Amino acid sequence: MFPHTITVYRHQDEDGYLRTVIHGVYWFGSKSQAKADKGVDQDASVTVIIPFLNVDVRPGDLIVKGHGQAICSKAKLENEWITAESVSKHDVGSDLDGITVKGS
């Protein structure tokens, strides 16, 4: 139903990151940068809607827009990515039911 793919990374103690690729999600928003008096200000407001699937997304997970590769550190992330700050479930009987993730 939705046109985007995301990759969710969850930090595993010494084993690096567990990677889960999810198709059919909706990614809305982007990160932006602006020059400020004391460097660069970054502003981000991204919402991701994931249909009810057998997936587990938690605050603190890293989410990459697109199909991400296996990584061993956060510095290896490519493409646009966010850190999940809030995760909520919505089930009201509509086409938009699912998990809503907000992050920056």
Secondary structure, DSSP 8 states (H G I E B T S, - for coil): ---EEEEEEEEETTTEEEEEEEEEEEEEEEEEEEEETTEEEEEEEEEEEE-S-S----TT-EEEES-----SSGGG--SSEEEEEEEEEE-SSSTT-EEEEEE-
